[in-house]
């Protein structure tokens, strides 16, 4: 039987963009044949039949990606009982593969440098279980607040910290064994500066302070010395009991080698041209808006600069021997292989790694060996580029 194809009327300017970047336009005919994906929260496997009955759709197990199931692209899960009860969450299989590429181990300290909207953050927390910590960072407060809501909904936030911060300059280390090195002078700081267990209902005095700080911030530019805003922390994240000095203490470059993160995910901001569902939205937004959001050369140049900065900073925060995964949902060479090449030229301690789990994945090799590309035709997923690095001692 011939596969159903989309009637998406791609404009000539976008077709020119695809040709220039070597992207097959047939990718955008796969809307109807690309399934939706969900991940089951660990422990929910026993409820599969109940979940299928609730969403009125049979789930197909994704054999190459543990915990993932595919379903018809027309099925909406947001109003379903399993979704509301936190048994399932939506995440594309390609995004799940990027998280799996980290090869998270028991006790790892993981940094998600572009954490919103939160599905990958939830999966990282799932894989860590009761060990290690995860730090989520995003520059957009409202998007990071959505991450916080997800973590609470799925009861996955105990070992998590969320910071509103610029991922290109974020510099806080994981809270591993630093408390032993804090001087007695600072360990005996006044209790008022110590973090107690997080609650969404802050005391009146604290709310008043926050409102005043917000007013002050609105009247001035945020300086580079301002601390990242901590909007959530779990009871086992290492924050409870710390003073602000201890939380925001910086470390030297030499200390990062041993005290940095074990794993870092940089799922960088991009033009989203690999997401056919995102491109489909321009039918409603108006195809003229595509020029500013995807095709504009100045925006593309700004994005590649941002992507390189995010990659460089994420790698800087990685301990020696640790691994970083870089991904984008763009299929352009400029936002993927070109960024990788620039980064490798500037970082002698970075080495591209084979992704061991990928031998069973339905994806193509990128233009650089050891990099991977998912697309709707080849993978039956959204488009995604993935590369993995190891930090070497130099």
FILUM-259849 format. One line per 3 residues: number of its first residue (from 1); their letters; for each residue x, y, z of C-alpha. Coordinates in Angstrom, 2 decimals, decimal comma. Example, Ala and Ser with C-alpha at 12.3 -4.5 7.8 and 13.67 -1.06 7.14 Angstrom:
<pts>
1	AS	12,30/-4,50/7,80; 13,67/-1,06/7,14
</pts>
This chain:
<pts>
1	XXX	0,00/0,00/0,00; 1,30/3,44/-0,91; 2,17/5,63/2,08
4	XXX	-0,05/8,60/2,76; 1,66/11,88/2,05; 1,15/15,41/3,22
7	XXX	-0,43/18,03/1,01; 1,76/20,66/2,72; 2,16/23,46/0,11
10	XXX	5,81/24,37/0,65; 6,63/27,83/-0,78; 9,37/28,27/-3,39
13	XXX	11,58/30,20/-0,94; 11,59/27,22/1,45; 12,23/24,76/-1,40
16	XXX	15,23/26,90/-2,41; 16,41/26,81/1,21; 16,16/23,00/1,22
19	XXX	18,07/22,70/-2,05; 20,81/25,04/-0,84; 21,23/22,95/2,32
22	XXX	21,02/19,57/0,60; 17,77/18,60/2,36; 15,39/16,25/0,56
25	XXX	11,93/17,89/0,22; 10,38/14,39/0,41; 10,98/14,61/4,17
28	XXX	8,06/17,02/4,35; 5,67/14,55/2,70; 5,86/12,22/5,71
31	XXX	3,56/14,03/8,11; 0,84/11,37/7,95; 3,27/8,45/8,16
34	XXX	5,37/9,78/11,05; 3,93/8,52/14,34; 3,63/10,36/17,61
37	XXX	5,77/9,00/20,46; 5,33/8,69/24,20; 7,55/7,48/26,99
40	XXX	6,11/5,50/29,87; 7,11/6,61/33,32; 8,99/3,69/34,91
43	XXX	6,54/1,48/36,77; 3,67/2,23/34,39; 4,25/-0,77/32,12
46	XXX	1,60/-2,75/34,01; -1,02/-0,18/32,93; -0,49/-0,43/29,15
49	XXX	-3,89/-1,96/28,43; -5,56/0,66/30,61; -3,61/3,43/28,85
52	XXX	-4,61/2,08/25,43; -8,26/2,02/26,46; -8,09/5,60/27,73
55	XXX	-6,43/7,07/24,64; -8,41/4,74/22,32; -5,29/3,66/20,46
58	XXX	-3,02/0,62/20,44; 0,55/1,38/21,51; 3,41/-0,02/19,45
61	XXX	6,59/-0,72/21,39; 9,69/1,01/19,95; 12,14/-1,89/20,01
64	XXX	15,24/0,25/19,57; 14,39/2,69/22,38; 13,52/1,33/25,85
67	XXX	10,36/2,72/27,42; 9,07/4,32/24,21; 5,87/3,60/22,31
70	XXX	4,50/4,94/19,04; 0,90/5,81/18,26; -1,10/7,39/15,46
73	XXX	-0,06/11,00/14,70; -3,69/12,07/15,08; -4,03/10,92/18,70
76	XXX	-4,04/13,72/21,27; -2,82/12,73/24,74; -2,99/16,06/26,62
79	XXX	-6,55/15,52/27,88; -6,19/11,81/28,57; -6,28/10,36/32,07
82	XXX	-2,84/8,61/31,79; -1,25/11,93/30,80; -2,93/13,86/33,59
85	XXX	-1,95/11,16/36,10; 1,70/11,31/34,99; 1,92/7,78/33,56
88	XXX	3,01/8,98/30,09; 4,64/12,00/28,54; 5,14/13,02/24,94
91	XXX	8,69/13,05/23,58; 9,87/12,29/20,06; 11,92/9,12/19,69
94	XXX	14,82/11,04/18,14; 14,97/13,31/21,20; 14,90/10,21/23,38
97	XXX	17,85/8,84/21,40; 19,84/12,03/22,09; 19,31/11,52/25,83
100	XXX	20,14/7,82/25,58; 23,38/8,76/23,77; 24,59/10,35/27,02
103	XXX	24,86/6,82/28,45; 23,81/8,01/31,90; 25,21/5,93/34,77
106	XXX	24,26/5,59/38,43; 25,41/8,62/40,40; 26,06/10,88/37,40
109	XXX	25,75/14,64/37,71; 24,04/15,77/34,50; 23,63/19,25/33,00
112	XXX	20,83/20,02/30,52; 21,98/23,38/29,20; 18,86/24,17/27,10
115	XXX	16,29/22,39/29,25; 12,91/23,73/28,06; 10,30/22,50/27,39
118	XXX	11,28/19,65/29,73; 10,63/16,21/28,23; 14,34/15,41/27,89
121	XXX	14,91/16,69/31,43; 12,24/14,27/32,68; 13,87/11,39/30,82
124	XXX	17,27/12,25/32,32; 15,71/12,23/35,80; 14,02/8,92/34,99
127	XXX	17,33/7,34/33,98; 19,15/8,66/37,07; 16,54/7,20/39,41
130	XXX	17,47/7,78/43,05; 21,11/8,62/42,32; 23,09/11,60/41,07
133	XXX	21,68/15,04/40,23; 20,40/16,92/37,20; 20,74/20,66/36,61
136	XXX	18,42/22,29/34,08; 19,20/25,68/32,57; 17,20/27,86/30,20
139	XXX	17,27/31,53/29,31; 13,45/31,83/29,19; 11,87/31,90/32,64
142	XXX	8,35/30,99/31,51; 9,65/27,99/29,56; 11,72/26,82/32,52
145	XXX	8,67/27,21/34,74; 6,97/24,71/32,41; 9,89/22,32/33,09
148	XXX	9,28/22,74/36,82; 5,61/21,89/36,33; 6,56/18,74/34,40
151	XXX	9,05/17,59/37,03; 6,45/18,03/39,77; 3,71/16,35/37,76
154	XXX	5,83/13,26/37,11; 7,40/13,32/40,60; 10,89/13,53/39,10
157	XXX	12,28/16,68/40,70; 13,89/15,43/43,93; 17,45/15,55/42,57
160	XXX	16,94/18,48/40,23; 17,92/22,17/40,21; 16,48/24,66/37,69
163	XXX	18,25/27,92/36,87; 17,08/30,78/34,66; 20,35/31,68/33,00
166	XXX	22,16/32,25/29,72; 23,52/28,86/28,70; 26,52/30,48/27,02
169	XXX	27,78/31,89/30,34; 26,29/29,60/33,02; 29,14/28,52/35,31
172	XXX	27,80/26,69/38,38; 29,25/23,28/39,11; 27,33/20,24/40,35
175	XXX	27,05/19,91/44,11; 29,25/16,89/44,62; 31,89/17,07/47,38
178	XXX	32,33/20,82/47,58; 30,83/21,24/51,04; 33,89/19,70/52,66
181	XXX	36,02/22,50/51,24; 33,78/25,36/52,38; 35,49/27,32/55,12
184	XXX	34,07/27,25/58,64; 33,52/30,99/58,42; 31,01/30,58/55,60
187	XXX	29,60/27,33/56,95; 28,42/29,30/59,96; 26,59/31,99/57,99
190	XXX	23,29/33,23/59,30; 20,38/30,84/58,85; 18,40/33,42/56,92
193	XXX	20,70/32,84/53,94; 20,32/29,08/54,05; 18,07/27,27/51,60
196	XXX	15,26/25,36/53,28; 13,13/22,73/51,55; 11,61/24,22/48,39
199	XXX	7,96/25,18/48,40; 5,83/26,90/45,79; 4,24/28,97/48,59
202	XXX	6,94/31,42/49,53; 6,69/33,53/52,70; 5,24/37,03/52,32
205	XXX	8,59/38,73/53,07; 10,33/36,66/50,40; 7,62/37,45/47,84
208	XXX	8,01/41,14/48,62; 11,79/40,92/48,20; 11,36/39,12/44,88
211	XXX	8,88/41,73/43,63; 11,27/44,53/44,59; 14,14/42,74/42,84
214	XXX	11,99/42,32/39,73; 11,20/46,06/39,70; 14,88/46,90/40,07
217	XXX	15,83/44,48/37,30; 13,28/46,03/34,96; 14,96/49,41/35,34
220	XXX	18,48/48,26/34,48; 20,34/45,87/32,22; 21,18/42,51/33,79
223	XXX	24,90/42,49/34,48; 27,20/39,51/33,97; 27,77/39,37/37,73
226	XXX	24,10/38,66/38,52; 23,54/35,15/39,83; 21,38/32,74/37,84
229	XXX	17,85/32,66/39,25; 17,12/29,39/41,04; 13,41/28,68/40,47
232	XXX	13,29/25,10/41,75; 15,34/22,58/43,69; 14,50/19,12/44,97
235	XXX	15,09/17,79/48,45; 18,03/15,59/47,34; 19,51/18,07/44,83
238	XXX	22,15/19,19/47,34; 20,71/22,70/47,70; 18,82/22,27/50,98
241	XXX	21,00/23,49/53,85; 23,37/25,49/51,66; 23,97/29,20/51,94
244	XXX	23,82/31,39/48,84; 27,59/31,68/48,98; 27,94/27,92/48,86
247	XXX	25,45/27,53/46,02; 26,95/30,25/43,84; 30,61/29,58/44,65
250	XXX	32,72/29,57/41,50; 35,61/27,21/40,86; 38,84/27,58/38,91
253	XXX	39,37/26,05/35,48; 41,65/23,44/36,99; 38,97/22,40/39,48
256	XXX	36,43/21,88/36,68; 38,57/19,00/35,39; 37,60/16,92/38,41
259	XXX	34,47/18,63/39,77; 32,59/19,36/36,54; 29,53/17,51/35,24
262	XXX	29,76/13,86/34,22; 27,34/14,32/31,32; 26,13/17,45/29,47
265	XXX	23,28/17,75/26,97; 23,29/20,74/24,61; 20,06/20,55/22,60
268	XXX	20,67/23,92/21,03; 18,23/26,53/19,75; 17,92/26,22/15,95
271	XXX	15,67/26,95/12,97; 13,58/23,79/13,66; 13,51/22,97/9,95
274	XXX	13,87/19,27/10,75; 10,51/19,23/12,55; 7,82/18,74/9,93
277	XXX	5,13/19,50/12,51; 6,85/22,80/13,27; 7,04/23,69/9,57
280	XXX	3,38/22,69/9,22; 2,47/25,45/11,71; 3,48/28,09/9,17
283	XXX	0,32/27,19/7,24; -1,55/28,83/10,12; 1,05/31,45/11,08
286	XXX	1,44/32,53/7,46; 4,24/31,41/5,14; 5,61/34,97/5,09
289	XXX	6,69/34,51/8,72; 8,87/31,58/7,61; 11,34/34,06/6,11
292	XXX	12,06/35,70/9,46; 12,05/32,55/11,57; 13,86/30,05/9,32
295	XXX	15,15/31,49/6,05; 16,62/34,81/7,18; 20,40/34,66/6,66
298	XXX	21,18/37,03/9,55; 19,10/34,89/11,93; 20,89/31,75/10,73
301	XXX	24,28/33,38/11,30; 23,24/34,50/14,78; 22,02/31,00/15,56
304	XXX	25,25/29,28/14,52; 27,18/31,74/16,69; 24,85/30,95/19,61
307	XXX	25,12/27,19/18,99; 28,91/27,31/19,03; 28,91/29,34/22,26
310	XXX	26,50/26,89/23,92; 28,62/23,94/22,83; 31,84/25,57/24,05
313	XXX	30,39/26,48/27,44; 28,76/23,08/27,94; 32,08/21,42/27,19
316	XXX	33,90/23,80/29,55; 31,64/22,64/32,39; 32,37/18,96/31,69
319	XXX	34,87/17,03/33,82; 37,77/15,24/32,15; 36,49/11,85/30,96
322	XXX	32,91/13,12/30,80; 30,64/13,10/27,74; 28,64/15,80/25,98
325	XXX	25,87/15,32/23,44; 25,13/18,14/20,98; 21,86/18,04/19,08
328	XXX	19,60/20,26/17,00; 16,30/19,69/15,21; 17,73/21,39/12,14
331	XXX	18,93/19,36/9,18; 21,20/22,11/7,81; 24,94/21,51/7,63
334	XXX	25,64/25,04/8,88; 23,95/24,39/12,25; 25,39/20,92/12,69
337	XXX	28,54/19,67/10,95; 29,93/23,19/10,47; 29,46/23,97/14,17
340	XXX	31,13/20,65/15,07; 34,12/21,38/12,81; 34,61/24,88/14,23
343	XXX	34,37/23,51/17,77; 36,89/20,71/17,19; 39,40/23,14/15,67
346	XXX	39,28/25,27/18,82; 39,24/22,46/21,40; 42,10/19,99/21,37
349	XXX	40,65/18,19/24,42; 37,45/17,30/22,52; 37,11/13,99/20,70
352	XXX	34,07/12,76/18,77; 32,77/9,47/20,13; 30,89/6,58/18,61
355	XXX	27,41/6,28/20,10; 27,38/2,62/21,13; 23,60/2,31/21,33
358	XXX	23,19/3,66/17,79; 24,04/0,39/16,05; 20,34/-0,51/16,27
361	XXX	18,94/2,95/15,56; 17,11/3,74/12,29; 19,21/6,74/11,32
364	XXX	21,84/7,88/8,82; 25,43/8,90/9,36; 26,08/12,64/9,28
367	XXX	28,64/14,21/6,96; 31,23/13,85/9,72; 31,97/10,26/10,85
370	XXX	30,38/9,29/14,21; 27,62/11,92/13,87; 24,02/10,87/13,26
373	XXX	20,94/12,21/11,47; 17,33/11,25/12,08; 14,62/12,24/9,62
376	XXX	10,94/11,39/9,04; 11,58/9,21/5,98; 14,55/7,20/7,29
379	XXX	13,69/7,07/10,98; 9,92/7,69/11,20; 10,79/10,42/13,72
382	XXX	11,24/14,16/13,68; 14,50/15,39/12,17; 17,46/15,54/14,54
385	XXX	21,25/15,80/14,34; 23,28/14,17/17,15; 26,99/14,26/17,96
388	XXX	28,80/13,00/21,06; 32,09/14,24/22,49; 34,46/13,03/25,19
391	XXX	36,67/15,42/27,16; 40,29/14,30/27,14; 43,08/15,22/29,54
394	X	45,57/17,49/27,77
</pts>
